[in-house]
Amino acid sequence: MEHTLQTIRSLVPLSAATERALRDCLAPCRFAKRHLLVEEGRRAGAAYFIERGITRSYWLVNGEEITTSFMAEGGMVFSMDELYYDRPSEEYVETLEETTACRIDLNDLRRLFETNLELANWGRIIHQNEYRRLHRSHKERLTLSAAERYEAFCHQFPQVVQRVQLGYIASYLGITLPTLSRLRGRR
């Protein structure tokens, strides 16, 4: 729970009462490597704060997995479709390593966002940051070469580069695995 609280505190100050309210809603859990936390077409009913481990989010398009994001210690994963639109997820989130997390029921998370200004501000900030990341990623795919995209990825996700399969990184960058292997060889 400490990575979670440290990450939140790095974005917004937390009062002792807010920290207690959040702690009261969190349950520790462990997942094996390759466990699906979120599945397309289903409702997970929970969000997960990653304490140890790494996850990737992906879409299944014509039978091919397209990686859309990675999350490591201190991050949070959930289905935006479920949390904000009360719909089953359109994506998958899987653990890439054995993962320790804190689970929060989505109803509790919604209630905290609606009743606690500190956590509502934190939620706003993490979504602003995610929107910026997505916007930057979209721009990079349209304007940068494969080598430049890989360099930007290494700066943005330094904790991911050495911990996940190259195929996932290539998928995220929109390049082939042989291209990524060549780029890594030049570094």
C-alpha positions in Angstrom: 0.0 0.0 0.0 3.0 2.3 0.5 3.8 2.7 -3.3 0.1 3.7 -3.8 0.1 6.3 -1.0 3.5 7.6 -2.0 2.4 8.1 -5.6 -0.9 9.8 -4.6 1.0 12.1 -2.1 3.4 13.0 -4.9 0.4 14.5 -6.8 -1.8 15.9 -4.0 -1.5 16.4 -0.2 -3.5 13.8 1.7 -5.0 14.5 5.2 -4.9 11.7 7.7 -8.7 11.3 7.4 -8.4 10.9 3.6 -5.6 8.4 3.9 -7.7 6.4 6.5 -10.8 6.5 4.2 -8.7 5.1 1.3 -7.0 2.5 3.4 -10.4 1.3 4.6 -11.4 0.5 1.1 -8.2 -1.3 0.0 -7.6 -5.0 0.1 -4.1 -6.5 -0.6 -4.0 -9.2 -3.3 -1.4 -11.1 -5.3 -1.5 -12.3 -8.9 0.5 -14.7 -10.9 2.3 -13.6 -14.1 -0.1 -13.4 -17.1 -3.2 -13.0 -14.9 -6.0 -11.0 -16.5 -7.1 -8.2 -14.2 -9.5 -6.7 -16.7 -11.1 -8.6 -19.7 -12.8 -7.3 -22.8 -16.6 -7.7 -22.6 -16.5 -8.2 -18.8 -16.8 -6.2 -15.7 -14.0 -6.5 -13.2 -15.7 -4.5 -10.5 -12.4 -3.3 -9.2 -9.4 -1.1 -9.7 -5.9 -2.2 -8.7 -3.0 -0.1 -7.3 0.2 -1.8 -8.3 2.6 -2.2 -5.3 5.0 -4.6 -7.0 5.0 -5.9 -10.6 4.1 -4.6 -14.0 1.0 -4.8 -16.2 0.1 -4.1 -19.8 -3.1 -3.0 -21.3 -4.1 -4.2 -24.8 -6.8 -4.5 -27.3 -7.5 -7.6 -29.4 -7.9 -6.5 -33.0 -8.5 -9.2 -35.6 -6.8 -11.7 -33.3 -3.8 -9.6 -32.8 -2.9 -8.1 -29.4 -2.2 -4.3 -29.6 -0.4 -3.0 -26.5 -1.8 0.4 -25.4 -0.1 1.0 -22.1 2.1 -0.3 -19.3 1.8 0.3 -15.6 4.4 -0.4 -12.9 4.8 0.2 -9.1 2.7 3.1 -7.9 0.3 3.0 -10.9 -3.3 2.2 -11.1 -5.2 -0.1 -13.6 -8.9 -0.4 -14.2 -11.4 -0.3 -17.0 -12.4 3.2 -17.9 -15.4 1.9 -19.7 -16.6 0.3 -16.5 -15.7 3.1 -14.0 -17.0 6.0 -16.0 -19.6 4.6 -18.4 -20.9 1.6 -16.6 -20.1 -0.7 -19.5 -18.0 -3.8 -19.8 -14.4 -3.2 -20.7 -13.2 -2.8 -24.2 -9.6 -3.8 -23.3 -7.5 -6.3 -21.4 -5.1 -5.7 -18.6 -2.7 -8.5 -17.7 0.1 -8.9 -15.3 3.5 -9.3 -16.9 5.2 -10.3 -13.6 4.0 -11.8 -10.4 2.2 -8.8 -9.0 1.2 -7.5 -5.6 -1.6 -4.9 -5.6 -4.2 -3.3 -3.5 -7.8 -3.8 -4.8 -10.5 -1.2 -4.5 -14.1 -1.9 -5.4 -15.2 0.5 -8.2 -18.3 1.5 -6.1 -16.0 2.6 -3.3 -13.7 4.5 -5.7 -16.7 6.3 -7.2 -18.0 7.2 -3.8 -14.5 8.5 -2.7 -14.3 10.6 -5.9 -17.7 12.0 -5.2 -17.3 12.8 -1.5 -13.6 13.5 -1.0 -12.1 16.6 -2.6 -8.5 15.4 -2.1 -9.1 12.1 -3.9 -11.3 13.8 -6.5 -8.3 16.1 -7.3 -6.0 13.2 -7.4 -8.3 11.4 -9.8 -8.4 14.6 -12.0 -4.6 14.8 -12.0 -4.0 11.2 -12.9 -6.5 11.5 -15.8 -4.9 14.8 -17.0 -1.5 13.0 -17.0 -2.9 10.0 -18.8 -4.6 12.2 -21.4 -1.2 14.0 -21.9 0.6 10.6 -22.3 -2.0 9.4 -24.8 -1.9 12.7 -26.7 2.0 12.6 -26.8 2.0 9.0 -27.9 -0.4 9.8 -30.7 1.7 12.7 -31.9 4.9 10.6 -31.7 3.4 7.9 -33.8 2.5 10.4 -36.5 5.6 12.5 -36.5 8.6 10.5 -35.2 10.7 7.8 -36.8 10.8 4.4 -35.2 14.2 5.2 -33.6 12.9 8.4 -32.2 9.7 6.7 -30.8 11.9 4.0 -29.1 14.1 6.7 -27.5 11.0 8.6 -26.3 9.6 5.3 -24.9 12.8 4.6 -23.0 12.6 8.0 -21.4 8.9 7.7 -20.6 9.0 4.1 -19.3 12.5 3.4 -18.1 11.2 0.8 -15.6 9.5 -1.1 -18.5 12.3 -1.4 -21.0 14.3 -4.1 -19.2 11.3 -5.9 -17.7 8.9 -6.8 -20.5 9.0 -8.8 -23.7 10.2 -6.8 -26.7 7.1 -7.9 -28.7 5.0 -5.9 -26.3 7.2 -2.8 -26.7 7.2 -3.1 -30.5 3.4 -3.4 -30.4 3.1 -0.3 -28.3 5.4 1.6 -30.6 3.6 0.4 -33.8 6.8 -1.2 -35.2 7.9 -4.8 -36.0 9.9 -6.9 -33.6 12.9 -7.1 -36.0 12.9 -3.3 -36.3 12.9 -2.9 -32.5 15.7 -5.5 -32.2 17.8 -3.5 -34.7 17.1 -0.3 -32.8 18.1 -1.8 -29.5 21.3 -3.1 -31.0 22.3 0.5 -32.0 21.9 1.8 -28.4 
